[in-house]
Amino acid sequence: MIDVKVAGSLEKIFPDSDWNGPELRSDVAARGEVYSFQVAVRFRETDNHYLRVALESELNAQIRLVEAVPVHLAANRPDDDFLRTTPGLYPDLLDELECKDRFRVMPRQWRTLWVTVRIGEDCPAGTYPVKLLFSDIDWQGKWRPETVATAEIELKVLPFTLPEQQLLRYEWFHADCLSAYYRVPAWSEEHWRIVENFVHNAVSHGINVLYVPLWTPPLDTEIGGERPTCQLLDVHVEADGAYRFGFEKLERYLEMGKRLGVKRFGISHLVTQWGAEFTPKIVETLGGGRDRKLFGWHVGSDDPAFKAFLTALMPQLLAVLRRHGLTGRCFFSISDEPSVEHLETYRSVVEWIVPLLEDFPTVEALSSFDFYQNGLVRNPVPCNNHIEPFVGHVKELWTYYCCSQEDRVPNRCMAMPSRRNRIMGLLAYVYDLTGFLQWGFNFYFSQYSKRLIDPFACTDAGGAFPAGDPFMVYPGEYGVPLDSIRHEVFREGLQDLRALKLLESRIGRGAVLALLNEGLEKPLSMTEYPRTDAWLLGVRSRVYAGLAE
């Protein structure tokens, strides 16, 4: 016997679970939306063989297989809103079907298909069936012609189009991880091809700000250690000690990003993280594949040589950025997550670096309000569990989350329910956020970048971070990224935000906020929101109903 059930995108169907969640029969979607649902399949008894699946629909739809991946660290300090906290196999990876149309189903465990429907902006309003038809094999391994099971939903396309995303979404792009994982030299033609594939994927999921590795990023690096060299800037030291710079690779990177739809660029951090005490690894290009380290852990951030280097570089770099039309579309970061004990060190760095940046702003991930209060940063990015002191003070407010945000606030951990990932879209509206940051689009190293990991086997950076924190996409064959459930669901949250912005243009922000808070005992906040899929989907239904009027 075979069980086939249709589920919404917010369900996480564990292979070993006795899942009996609500079945999806119909739903609505907007023009310009990427809509997803799931189909869970299980043999009840002892069958173990392939099924072939065919898709029938007038809409542009794609089927992928949900793979469960190993999770060793599910959580560090979980609250009571986790699906599980134990090691095991967790549904996350979205992989291609074998031979494009088949997958193996094993006895007494769920196998789940992820169906993605892309609604064109010119799609006529109306109801469209999306149907999956399953066939199997006989005892000799031959495909039977008859259909053994079906799954179907009716998707009603409503007569409105989602507007362009306004939120700036910035997930740090680790080009060195791609070079290391695929074993190709940094900025070789093969590396460029792979980088472009991953940037294209990022942009298609609403990541519209691209990290620029002007030099090897001084991020998640052990003190005294280093990441593989991955530097866009060419540096030459003349006989008299003067610097000569080459910007060809940087310009190619910027043009690639703009061509693929990137809206803004973030230049790699100017000094080391967690204290701003040292300089990033910056090398001189000697030719013949050789380089010489000029700066790094052996040079302090206040060293006169580093000041001379940036003083020589910045006028030329800013001219390049302006020539590419990036005034107002590019920012710098000084140091990641300085804490209060580093305030004076940070102040001393800011005092000499910021004037060199002229009219280019800085955007800084930090959680201490003291830095903003002391005028050391104009565009702070507090984590979402420390955002409240910044509300009402910062004009263009951002937020972020990472491995530490597990108590009540939204996050994307594999062990969390998907609604806790998607809710970030509604809360971005509530807080009127300008931007959202997360540190790991594709971090494939262990903590402190000590070694390369296999993301298909290690989802927690070697046991350092809750699974799902270090990366959103998996490195697929031929340099093509593979999506995750978390990646797709966060995009759904961004689509919720776009729908709210459209509704605001019709009825005003106050009315939209009233709709969101309707029936709640406390106003929505990063820590106060209903913990049910039904509430979140109900809000979407009310918003879409208002837009369809």
DRENGU-608686 format. One record per residue (C-alpha): residue in three letters; x, y, z. Coordinates in steps of 0.001 Angstrom, whole numbers, plus 500000, padded with zeros to 6 digits. Layout:
N
aa|u|v|w
Ala|X|Y|Z
...
This chain:
549
aa|u|v|w
Met|500000|500000|500000
Ile|501133|503525|499214
Asp|500282|506712|501102
Val|500383|510019|499210
Lys|499632|513293|500997
Val|499894|516937|499934
Ala|501350|519353|502478
Gly|502132|523042|502602
Ser|505649|524414|502482
Leu|505790|525054|506239
Glu|505653|521380|507151
Lys|508912|519582|507942
Ile|508276|515911|507325
Phe|510880|513763|509043
Pro|511431|510376|507390
Asp|510939|508494|510661
Ser|507897|510424|511840
Asp|504311|509275|511871
Trp|503432|512536|510172
Asn|499731|513233|509974
Gly|499614|516955|509365
Pro|496906|518907|507553
Glu|496526|518057|503876
Leu|496564|520866|501334
Arg|493806|520876|498726
Ser|493918|524411|497344
Asp|495603|527744|497827
Val|496093|531175|496300
Ala|499125|532898|494804
Ala|500008|536276|493349
Arg|501502|537111|490015
Gly|505272|537211|490333
Glu|505240|534785|493274
Val|507274|531612|493728
Tyr|504843|529210|495384
Ser|505835|525892|496963
Phe|504096|522831|498344
Gln|505111|519280|499231
Val|503955|515781|498413
Ala|504819|513075|500942
Val|504966|509452|499782
Arg|505320|506283|501867
Phe|505081|502528|501383
Arg|503240|501177|504413
Glu|504665|497663|504334
Thr|507767|496091|502736
Asp|507937|497622|499263
Asn|511257|499202|498352
His|511616|500470|494809
Tyr|511553|503474|492516
Leu|508549|505559|491616
Arg|508339|507708|488533
Val|506565|511050|488807
Ala|505069|513182|486052
Leu|503720|516705|486463
Glu|500667|518138|484730
Ser|499963|521875|484905
Glu|499647|524956|482751
Leu|501901|526705|485253
Asn|505701|526615|485306
Ala|506398|523977|487948
Gln|509433|522002|489100
Ile|509771|518912|491307
Arg|512718|518283|493609
Leu|513396|515652|496239
Val|513646|516608|499904
Glu|516676|514869|501376
Ala|517234|514460|505094
Val|520745|515504|506120
Pro|522804|514635|509207
Val|522389|516973|512155
His|524780|516540|515072
Leu|524137|519873|516802
Ala|520457|520756|516582
Ala|520572|523540|519176
Asn|522696|525019|521930
Arg|520128|526684|524189
Pro|516749|525766|522712
Asp|513469|527237|523816
Asp|510290|525167|523597
Asp|509663|526055|519937
Phe|511972|523506|518306
Leu|510763|520466|516399
Arg|513569|518341|517818
Thr|516785|518915|519728
Thr|518388|515506|519251
Pro|520917|514391|516625
Gly|519434|512720|513587
Leu|518364|513122|509978
Tyr|516514|516382|509325
Pro|514698|517361|506101
Asp|516505|520240|504390
Leu|518334|519608|501104
Leu|516383|519959|497855
Asp|518017|517638|495336
Glu|517318|516791|491734
Leu|515288|513704|490892
Glu|517189|510791|489414
Cys|516979|510832|485613
Lys|514773|513925|486132
Asp|511640|511925|486969
Arg|512212|509158|489537
Phe|513048|508595|493185
Arg|513322|505631|495520
Val|510701|505029|498188
Met|511597|502782|501108
Pro|509262|500957|503481
Arg|507716|502693|506471
Gln|509367|506074|505961
Trp|508270|509255|504277
Arg|509896|510462|501075
Thr|508909|514011|500234
Leu|508807|515948|496985
Trp|509128|519728|496918
Val|507073|521328|494156
Thr|507992|524867|493119
Val|505528|526844|491005
Arg|506746|530082|489426
Ile|503865|532403|488629
Gly|504667|534775|485782
Glu|503891|538468|486180
Asp|501706|538217|483070
Cys|499871|535059|484172
Pro|496089|535404|483691
Ala|494115|535258|486915
Gly|492272|532017|487398
Thr|492405|528556|488942
Tyr|495103|526153|487795
Pro|495362|522490|488797
Val|498852|521217|489602
Lys|498849|517427|489435
Leu|501492|514776|490109
Leu|501038|511271|488695
Phe|503017|508322|490056
Ser|503860|505047|488334
Asp|505960|502117|489549
Ile|507869|499072|488331
Asp|507041|495383|488165
Trp|509088|492598|489769
Gln|511435|492590|486767
Gly|512212|496273|487112
Lys|510108|497369|484133
Trp|507958|500484|484304
Arg|504238|499881|484387
Pro|502168|502212|482184
Glu|499331|502713|484641
Thr|499182|505385|487328
Val|499324|503977|490867
Ala|498711|507228|492761
Thr|498078|510932|492205
Ala|498426|514155|494156
Glu|496770|517432|493191
Ile|496132|520951|494383
Glu|494231|523804|492793
Leu|496174|527050|492784
Lys|494159|530212|492278
Val|496222|533013|490760
Leu|494861|536328|491999
Pro|494686|539517|489883
Phe|497585|541432|491423
Thr|501373|541388|491074
Leu|503839|541479|493936
Pro|505958|544651|493827
Glu|509744|544632|493716
Gln|511462|543810|496998
Gln|512586|546896|498908
Leu|514295|545195|501847
Leu|518072|544916|501526
Arg|519007|541293|502129
Tyr|522701|540749|502789
Glu|524036|537221|503283
Trp|527799|537035|503333
Phe|529058|535356|500190
His|532158|533224|500795
Ala|533991|533031|497470
Asp|536970|531321|499111
Cys|534732|528446|500225
Leu|533776|527838|496594
Ser|537414|527815|495506
Ala|538294|525402|498313
Tyr|535320|523054|497951
Tyr|535522|522701|494178
Arg|539337|522651|494240
Val|539820|525394|491681
Pro|542268|528318|491920
Ala|540748|531543|493199
Trp|539600|533732|490313
Ser|540418|531168|487668
Glu|537820|531030|484896
Glu|536276|527950|486490
His|536037|529782|489810
Trp|534346|532725|488098
Arg|531807|530347|486534
Ile|530984|528779|489891
Val|530804|532143|491665
Glu|528360|533382|489045
Asn|526142|530313|489519
Phe|525961|530934|493257
Val|525362|534682|492903
His|522549|533985|490439
Asn|520952|531651|492976
Ala|521313|534226|495744
Val|519680|536989|493724
Ser|516798|534722|492691
His|516033|534247|496392
Gly|515975|537940|497247
Ile|519607|538388|498309
Asn|520219|541750|496663
Val|523401|542846|498484
Leu|526661|541100|497552
Tyr|529739|540751|499749
Val|532870|541894|497880
Pro|536126|540110|498863
Leu|538434|543009|498085
Trp|540824|540942|500188
Thr|540410|537650|502018
Pro|537563|538297|504495
Pro|538778|538622|508109
Leu|535763|536634|509295
Asp|535481|533531|511481
Thr|539242|533087|511470
Glu|541294|531726|514351
Ile|543703|534279|515784
Gly|546976|533577|514041
Gly|545267|531426|511418
Glu|544047|532355|507974
Arg|541535|531526|505293
Pro|542590|530590|501749
Thr|543686|533680|499848
Cys|540799|535011|497775
Gln|541584|538633|496945
Leu|540068|540679|494127
Leu|542478|543579|494558
Asp|545886|543342|492888
Val|548595|544996|494972
His|552145|545755|493840
Val|554812|547425|495967
Glu|557217|549582|493984
Ala|560927|549856|494739
Asp|560362|553123|496565
Gly|557637|551561|498729
Ala|554732|553144|496850
Tyr|551662|551036|496118
Arg|550279|550268|492685
Phe|546798|548781|492517
Gly|544977|546727|489914
Phe|541173|546723|489904
Glu|540424|544481|486917
Lys|539083|541539|488945
Leu|537119|543855|491220
Glu|535485|545553|488257
Arg|534592|542215|486699
Tyr|533007|541150|490006
Leu|530969|544350|490258
Glu|529768|544102|486670
Met|528836|540448|487167
Gly|526782|541358|490223
Lys|524958|544188|488480
Arg|524236|541983|485459
Leu|522703|539330|487719
Gly|520500|541809|489591
Val|522534|542790|492658
Lys|521333|546160|493979
Arg|524112|547003|496443
Phe|527595|545851|497367
Gly|529301|545465|500743
Ile|533092|545743|500756
Ser|534958|543181|502873
His|535731|544226|506432
Leu|538615|546640|506863
Val|539973|545150|510121
Thr|539549|541900|512048
Gln|536338|540958|513850
Trp|535642|540675|517595
Gly|537860|543565|518589
Ala|539145|545484|515549
Glu|542716|544984|516739
Phe|544460|543587|513654
Thr|544546|543897|509883
Pro|543048|541505|507334
Lys|545282|539245|505286
Ile|546312|541344|502284
Val|548887|540010|499836
Glu|551084|541458|497143
Thr|550762|539726|493791
Leu|554241|538608|492697
Gly|553284|536700|489557
Gly|553653|533050|488708
Gly|550998|532151|491240
Arg|553074|533543|494096
Asp|552208|536226|496595
Arg|553701|537938|499636
Lys|551754|538711|502781
Leu|551722|542435|503546
Phe|549181|542556|506354
Gly|547512|540118|508727
Trp|547657|539086|512359
His|551231|540363|512591
Val|550124|543965|511934
Gly|547948|545998|514286
Ser|544970|547959|513006
Asp|546634|551201|514108
Asp|549974|550428|512439
Pro|551336|553356|510362
Ala|552031|550995|507461
Phe|548354|549998|507302
Lys|547274|553612|507529
Ala|549586|554434|504626
Phe|548178|551506|502636
Leu|544522|552519|503038
Thr|545361|556178|502498
Ala|546906|555267|499148
Leu|544150|552825|498205
Met|540932|554631|499044
Pro|541009|557521|496528
Gln|541567|555068|493686
Leu|539062|552520|494994
Leu|536319|555098|495506
Ala|536916|556396|491990
Val|536370|552868|490649
Leu|533159|552486|492654
Arg|531856|555832|491413
Arg|532742|554981|487827
His|530551|551895|488163
Gly|527641|553981|489433
Leu|527871|552742|493009
Thr|527633|556011|494901
Gly|524803|555316|497330
Arg|524844|551645|496336
Cys|527988|550464|498100
Phe|529039|550475|501741
Phe|531970|549431|503903
Ser|532209|547577|507209
Ile|534924|548240|509767
Ser|534830|545186|512059
Asp|532262|542481|512727
Glu|530590|542385|516165
Pro|532799|544587|518334
Ser|531681|544465|521968
Val|531748|547108|524682
Glu|535233|546165|525880
His|536514|546973|522386
Leu|534833|550368|522190
Glu|537984|552466|522511
Thr|539937|550319|520049
Tyr|537042|550583|517643
Arg|536866|554339|518191
Ser|540548|554783|517336
Val|540110|552810|514109
Val|536943|554657|513095
Glu|538533|558051|513659
Trp|541131|557536|510935
Ile|539339|555137|508557
Val|535905|556743|508172
Pro|537261|560054|506764
Leu|539011|558034|504039
Leu|535633|556642|502910
Glu|534279|560112|502089
Asp|530564|559814|501243
Phe|530456|556000|501322
Pro|528649|554790|504475
Thr|529532|552020|506901
Val|527149|549245|507936
Glu|528168|547380|511068
Ala|526878|544253|512786
Leu|526953|544911|516531
Ser|524642|544517|519475
Ser|525769|547184|521930
Phe|523782|550412|521747
Asp|526819|552220|523185
Phe|528529|552285|519779
Tyr|525571|554069|518215
Gln|525045|556319|521218
Asn|528695|557418|521041
Gly|528379|558261|517348
Leu|530807|555545|516254
Val|528447|553922|513752
Arg|525639|555465|511710
Asn|524124|552243|510388
Pro|524167|549619|513146
Val|522888|546093|512530
Pro|521833|544683|515926
Cys|520882|541044|516299
Asn|517144|540493|516534
Asn|517200|539692|520260
His|518938|543027|520968
Ile|517053|545238|518525
Glu|514678|547017|520913
Pro|517099|549731|522207
Phe|517734|550758|518596
Val|514043|551053|517657
Gly|512988|554677|517332
His|516576|555920|517282
Val|518004|554522|514048
Lys|516423|555914|510907
Glu|517320|553021|508604
Leu|517189|550007|510891
Trp|518658|546611|510058
Thr|518793|543384|512032
Tyr|520491|540009|511840
Tyr|520538|536619|513488
Cys|523140|533873|513780
Cys|523970|530934|516038
Ser|523097|532704|519302
Gln|519493|533649|518546
Glu|517541|530595|519756
Asp|515240|531971|522445
Arg|511846|533040|521025
Val|513206|535123|518125
Pro|513075|534103|514445
Asn|515907|532051|513000
Arg|516564|529454|510317
Cys|517943|526489|512289
Met|517059|523127|510762
Ala|515534|522039|514062
Met|513114|524972|514135
Pro|509674|524918|512514
Ser|509650|526655|509136
Arg|507175|529283|510324
Arg|509909|530578|512621
Asn|511990|531181|509506
Arg|509180|532700|507444
Ile|507890|535017|510207
Met|510908|537262|509612
Gly|509059|538719|506617
Leu|506119|539935|508716
Leu|508409|541223|511444
Ala|510530|543082|508905
Tyr|507336|544957|508072
Val|506415|545545|511717
Tyr|509857|547026|512448
Asp|509981|548818|509082
Leu|513418|547339|508479
Thr|515750|548676|505818
Gly|517927|545580|505769
Phe|518503|542059|507009
Leu|521906|540408|507458
Gln|523044|536838|507985
Trp|526656|535718|507972
Gly|526491|532418|506075
Phe|525147|532042|502565
Asn|527746|529361|501803
Phe|530245|528914|504637
Tyr|531810|525488|504088
Phe|534596|525661|506673
Ser|534660|524527|510278
Gln|534541|527162|512996
Tyr|537491|529573|512773
Ser|538066|528350|509197
Lys|540415|525609|510363
Arg|539392|523070|507726
Leu|537068|522463|504807
Ile|533933|520478|505636
Asp|531514|518438|503530
Pro|528186|520293|503885
Phe|526248|517163|502921
Ala|527652|515393|505988
Cys|528399|518307|508346
Thr|525711|520962|508704
Asp|527021|522682|511841
Ala|530586|523829|510979
Gly|532112|520944|512873
Gly|529719|521034|515813
Ala|530154|524757|516430
Phe|526813|526228|515336
Pro|523255|524875|515257
Ala|522690|523046|511986
Gly|521564|525431|509272
Asp|523389|528473|510591
Pro|526529|528285|508371
Phe|524910|527977|504940
Met|521687|528265|502955
Val|522748|526360|499830
Tyr|524654|523145|499226
Pro|527501|522864|496695
Gly|526052|520676|493964
Glu|527752|518956|491065
Tyr|529338|521008|488282
Gly|529484|524114|490447
Val|525703|524513|490678
Pro|524166|525263|494100
Leu|521376|523131|495511
Asp|518648|524855|497502
Ser|517403|524072|500979
Ile|513941|524167|502518
Arg|515193|527080|504631
His|516259|529023|501533
Glu|512858|528597|499885
Val|510887|529409|503025
Phe|512816|532605|503769
Arg|511983|533764|500241
Glu|508331|533116|501066
Gly|508758|535462|504012
Leu|510151|538105|501665
Gln|507104|537614|499440
Asp|504862|538128|502467
Leu|506690|541409|503066
Arg|506192|542475|499447
Ala|502467|541738|499727
Leu|502252|543830|502903
Lys|503999|546717|501158
Leu|501497|546500|498312
Leu|498581|546488|500739
Glu|500091|549479|502546
Ser|500097|551423|499281
Arg|496320|550938|499182
Ile|495129|551218|502784
Gly|498043|552766|504705
Arg|500581|551420|507173
Gly|498352|551855|510218
Ala|495621|549684|508744
Val|498121|546990|507770
Leu|499573|546917|511284
Ala|496053|546653|512686
Leu|495410|543673|510412
Leu|498617|541975|511566
Asn|497844|542504|515254
Glu|494170|541602|515000
Gly|493127|539277|517820
Leu|496528|539257|519535
Glu|496971|539936|523245
Lys|500342|541627|522656
Pro|501571|543530|519591
Leu|503851|541602|517267
Ser|507542|541786|518123
Met|510688|539733|517683
Thr|509740|537682|520733
Glu|505944|537928|520671
Tyr|504181|536219|517779
Pro|501793|533251|517543
Arg|503575|529903|517305
Thr|501265|528211|514818
Asp|501362|527714|511077
Ala|497631|528388|510947
Trp|498039|531941|512251
Leu|500807|532802|509807
Leu|498938|531359|506837
Gly|495752|533039|508034
Val|497473|536428|507942
Arg|498611|535714|504397
Ser|495050|534778|503418
Arg|493635|538017|504829
Val|496311|540108|503115
Tyr|495735|538400|499776
Ala|491969|538738|500136
Gly|492402|542463|500705
Leu|494634|542777|497656
Ala|492247|540815|495445
Glu|489301|543144|496142
